[in-house]
Amino acid sequence: MSGTVLITGAAGFIGSHCCRGLLDAGYEVVGLDNFDPFYDRRVKEAAIAELSKDDGFEFFEGDIRDQKLVSQLTETADVVLHLAARAGVRPSIEEPALYASINVEGTTNLLECVWKAGVSRFVFGSSSSVYGDSTPAPFREDAPALDPISPYAATKRAGELMCQTFSHLYGIKVAALRFFTVYGPRQRPDLAIHKFTRKLVAGEAIEQYGDGSAERDHTHVGDIVQGVTAAVELTASDSTRFEIINLGESRTIRLDRLIELIAGALGVEPKIERLPMQAGDVRRTCADISKARRVLGYDPQVRIEDGIAQFVTWYEETYGRQSRATA
């Protein structure tokens, strides 16, 4: 594998892992990130500092809505991996205009620059949230995905549609990847596994929304990197035009069971504060990954039990064990 990949959102959780994976696969990587204050900038700076040790990595700080900067960066790219986004279902309900600006306008600006620069390959990081709460599980890519229940989900579906439009008009070869609840080392601190671990270590109660029966298809970031790398290669194929592809584990776990696994890995007894389901949350996600297996050779390897143990080890190595408290 060779060529230059422009990766937006390069300092983020998924983005930084994908930078590493594509560097290891032989690509030159140009990273772009605006260090959005959604969570601690220092976490992202540490990821970029580690990547910058590789001669094949170059980084720029900036916004995907900055047309001048994005135009400059796309001029030297062979393929663009677009992972930059304002993340989070619940926060999007409070700031829908911000989410639309970054996730829809930003994606459109990037696609316009890609087209004008003559870049013919584009990989878009979408989300399982586009399926909403009415799609039968396991979710298939040919489901209509017409009922998003949060602004975040709506912006991701809009991003897919803009990708499809640019592919149709300008022949850009696009792989739109629907990620299913990604976790692993350096996971965003607002996401469930990281947040639950932090609270359990501190001896605090976990806020459990609903009765614990909600199910998620949690996907280890190592498996996501495998799928993303294959998707980058897929866009080099002459037969590719526009493809939507699920990247998940195709196995669900209940919320109450997830809490048990984290508590067990930490060796603590969890305290649970039960609260009503929140607006924007779906009850179940589950990926049909038969298409990913067929077109990408995607083969997820990390079981949730092993992934949780790995995450807890990373958390304690990063934040220390001295704060662990038993309930």
WOMOTA-V987587 format. One record per residue. N is the residue number from 1. SS is DSSP state (H for helix, E for strand, L for the rest). D_CENTER is the distance of its C-alpha to the mean C-alpha in Angstrom with 1 decimal. Layout:
N;SS;D_CENTER, N;SS;D_CENTER
This chain:
1;L;23.0, 2;L;23.7, 3;L;23.1, 4;E;21.1, 5;E;17.4, 6;E;16.4, 7;E;12.8, 8;E;11.9, 9;L;9.9, 10;L;11.3, 11;L;12.2, 12;L;8.9, 13;H;7.5, 14;H;5.2, 15;H;7.7, 16;H;10.7, 17;H;10.3, 18;H;10.1, 19;H;13.0, 20;H;14.9, 21;H;14.5, 22;H;15.7, 23;H;18.4, 24;H;19.5, 25;L;19.7, 26;L;22.1, 27;L;20.4, 28;E;21.2, 29;E;18.2, 30;E;18.4, 31;E;15.8, 32;E;15.6, 33;E;14.5, 34;L;16.4, 35;L;15.8, 36;L;15.2, 37;L;17.0, 38;L;14.5, 39;L;15.0, 40;L;17.4, 41;H;17.8, 42;H;19.4, 43;H;16.3, 44;H;14.8, 45;H;18.3, 46;H;18.7, 47;H;15.7, 48;H;17.3, 49;H;20.7, 50;H;19.9, 51;H;18.5, 52;L;21.6, 53;L;23.9, 54;L;23.1, 55;L;25.5, 56;L;23.1, 57;E;20.6, 58;E;21.4, 59;E;19.7, 60;E;20.3, 61;E;19.6, 62;L;19.5, 63;L;18.1, 64;L;16.8, 65;L;19.6, 66;L;22.2, 67;H;23.7, 68;H;26.0, 69;H;23.5, 70;H;21.0, 71;H;24.1, 72;H;25.2, 73;H;22.1, 74;H;21.7, 75;L;25.4, 76;L;24.8, 77;L;21.6, 78;L;21.9, 79;E;18.4, 80;E;15.5, 81;E;11.8, 82;E;10.4, 83;L;7.1, 84;L;9.2, 85;L;9.2, 86;L;10.9, 87;L;8.7, 88;L;10.5, 89;H;12.6, 90;H;15.8, 91;H;16.1, 92;H;15.7, 93;H;19.0, 94;H;20.7, 95;L;19.7, 96;H;19.2, 97;H;20.8, 98;H;18.6, 99;H;15.5, 100;H;17.4, 101;H;18.6, 102;H;15.4, 103;H;13.2, 104;H;16.2, 105;H;18.8, 106;H;16.5, 107;H;15.1, 108;H;18.8, 109;H;20.1, 110;H;18.0, 111;H;19.0, 112;H;22.6, 113;H;22.7, 114;H;21.4, 115;H;24.1, 116;H;26.8, 117;H;26.0, 118;L;26.4, 119;L;23.1, 120;L;22.8, 121;E;19.3, 122;E;15.9, 123;E;12.5, 124;E;10.2, 125;E;6.5, 126;E;7.5, 127;E;7.2, 128;H;9.8, 129;H;11.3, 130;H;13.2, 131;H;15.5, 132;L;17.0, 133;L;19.5, 134;L;22.0, 135;L;20.5, 136;L;22.3, 137;L;20.4, 138;L;19.3, 139;E;17.3, 140;L;18.4, 141;L;17.2, 142;L;20.7, 143;L;20.5, 144;L;21.4, 145;L;18.4, 146;L;20.9, 147;L;20.5, 148;L;17.4, 149;L;18.4, 150;L;16.6, 151;H;16.5, 152;H;12.7, 153;H;12.8, 154;H;15.7, 155;H;14.2, 156;H;11.4, 157;H;14.3, 158;H;16.4, 159;H;14.1, 160;H;14.5, 161;H;18.2, 162;H;18.6, 163;H;17.2, 164;H;19.7, 165;H;22.5, 166;H;22.2, 167;H;22.1, 168;H;25.2, 169;H;27.0, 170;H;26.5, 171;L;25.6, 172;L;22.2, 173;E;20.5, 174;E;17.0, 175;E;14.4, 176;E;12.0, 177;E;9.3, 178;E;8.5, 179;E;5.8, 180;L;7.8, 181;L;7.5, 182;E;6.0, 183;E;8.8, 184;L;11.2, 185;L;13.1, 186;L;12.1, 187;L;9.7, 188;L;10.0, 189;L;13.5, 190;L;13.2, 191;L;11.3, 192;H;13.9, 193;H;14.4, 194;H;14.6, 195;H;16.7, 196;H;18.9, 197;H;19.6, 198;H;20.6, 199;H;22.9, 200;H;24.5, 201;H;25.2, 202;L;26.9, 203;L;28.9, 204;L;27.4, 205;L;27.0, 206;E;23.6, 207;E;23.2, 208;E;22.7, 209;E;22.2, 210;L;24.3, 211;L;26.4, 212;L;23.7, 213;L;23.6, 214;L;20.2, 215;E;18.1, 216;E;14.4, 217;L;13.1, 218;L;11.4, 219;E;9.7, 220;E;10.4, 221;H;8.4, 222;H;11.7, 223;H;11.6, 224;H;8.3, 225;H;10.1, 226;H;13.1, 227;H;11.8, 228;H;10.5, 229;H;13.8, 230;H;15.7, 231;H;14.3, 232;H;15.4, 233;H;18.7, 234;H;18.9, 235;L;19.1, 236;L;22.2, 237;L;24.0, 238;L;26.7, 239;L;26.2, 240;L;22.6, 241;L;22.4, 242;E;19.5, 243;E;17.5, 244;E;14.9, 245;E;13.5, 246;E;11.9, 247;E;10.0, 248;L;10.9, 249;L;13.8, 250;L;16.2, 251;L;17.6, 252;L;17.5, 253;E;18.6, 254;E;20.5, 255;H;19.7, 256;H;23.1, 257;H;22.7, 258;H;19.4, 259;H;21.5, 260;H;24.3, 261;H;22.3, 262;H;21.1, 263;H;24.7, 264;H;26.2, 265;H;24.3, 266;H;25.5, 267;L;28.9, 268;L;29.2, 269;L;30.2, 270;L;27.7, 271;L;29.0, 272;E;27.5, 273;E;27.8, 274;E;27.5, 275;E;26.5, 276;L;26.2, 277;L;23.0, 278;L;21.3, 279;L;21.0, 280;L;17.8, 281;L;16.9, 282;L;17.1, 283;L;19.3, 284;E;17.6, 285;L;14.7, 286;L;15.6, 287;E;14.6, 288;L;17.4, 289;L;16.4, 290;H;19.8, 291;H;18.9, 292;H;16.2, 293;H;19.0, 294;H;21.5, 295;H;20.0, 296;H;17.7, 297;L;19.5, 298;L;16.4, 299;L;17.6, 300;L;15.4, 301;L;17.6, 302;L;16.5, 303;L;18.1, 304;H;16.9, 305;H;20.3, 306;H;19.9, 307;H;16.3, 308;H;17.5, 309;H;20.5, 310;H;18.6, 311;H;16.5, 312;H;19.8, 313;H;21.5, 314;H;19.0, 315;H;19.3, 316;H;23.0, 317;H;23.3, 318;H;21.4, 319;H;22.9, 320;L;26.1, 321;L;27.8, 322;L;30.7, 323;L;29.0, 324;L;28.7, 325;L;30.9, 326;L;32.1, 327;L;32.5
